[in-house]
C-alpha cells in the first residue's frame, strides 16, 4: 500500500462533470480517510470506499490541473448533449401525441 499513499491527492466524483480534490490521510484495502482542502470549512476527516477515487496524484497542483483539463474535455461535448436532449424531447412529444391520438381514435370508434 505504500505505492498508494505516495499519491495522496485524489479526485473524487462530486457530480456529473465535476470532481473535488481530496487529500488522503490514511487508507486500508477497502477505504480511504481524508479531507477536502478546497472547502471553506474543513471538518473532521471523512471515510469513503476506495471505489470513490476517480484518479490519484502526487501533488495538489497536479490534481487541480487534471480537474480543470477534464472540465474542458467535458465542455467540448455540451453542444452534442444539448442537441441529443432536444431530439429526445421531440421524440417523447411524438410518442405522447401518438398515444393520445390512439386513445382518441379508439373513443371515436366506440
N, C-alpha and C positions, 0 to 999 in steps of 0.2 A: 504494500500500500504506500510505500514511501514515494513511488513514482506519482501517485495521485496527489499527495499533499504538496509536492513540488510545484504543482499548478493549482494554487489555492483560489484563483479567481475564476468564477463561473458565470455563465449567462443562464438565467432561469426564465422560463416562459412566464410572461405577465399576462398578455392577451394576444390575440392574433396580430402578428406583425411587430410585436414589441417584446423585448426581453430585458429583465433587470439584472444589473451587475450584482453579484453576491460573493461575499468573502467566506470561504470555507475554513473554519477554525479547526474542526476535527471531523473524522469520518470513520465509519465502520464499513463492512462489506455491503450493508443494506441502507445506511443512512448517512446524511451529512448534517452538520451543525454549523451555523454561522450567522452572518448579518448582512443587511443591505446598506452599504456605505453612502449611497446617494439619497437615502430617505431623510427627511427633515429630522425626525426623531428616531434615533437608533435605540430600540428597546432591547429586551432580553434576547439571547440567541434563539434562533428558530431551527427546527428539525424538519428535514424533508427526506423522502426516499431518494436514493441515488439516481433513480429514473427521471427525476425532475430536472436534472442538469442537462442543458442543451449542448454546452461546449465548455471546455476548461482552458484557462490561460495562465501564463506565468506572471503577468502583471496586470494591474488595474488599467493602465493605459491600453494595453493590447485588448482587453475585454471591451472597453469603451469603443475603441476603434472598430472592432469587429461588429459590435452592435450597430454602430452608425452605418457601416457598409451594408449590413443586412437590411436595414431600413431602406436604404437607397434601392437595393435589389427588389424589395417588397413593392416600393412605389412604382417601379417600372411596369408593374402589372395592373396598376389601378384602372387604367382605361379599359383593358380587356375584361376586368371583373365587372366594371360598370356596364359594359356592353352585354355581357352574359346575364347580368341581373335584369337588364331591360328586356332581353329576349325571353327570359324566364317569366317575367311579369306578363308579357304579351301572350306567351303560350298558356299560362294559367288563366288569363282572361278568355282566350278561345275555348279552353276546356269548360270553364264556368258557363259561358254562353251556350255551348253545345249541350251541356247538361240541362240548363233551364229550357232551351228550345225543345229538347226531347220530352221533358215533363209537360210542357205546354201543348205540344203536338198530341201527346197521349190523352191529355184532358180534353182537347178539341175533338178527338175521335170517339170519345166515350159518350 
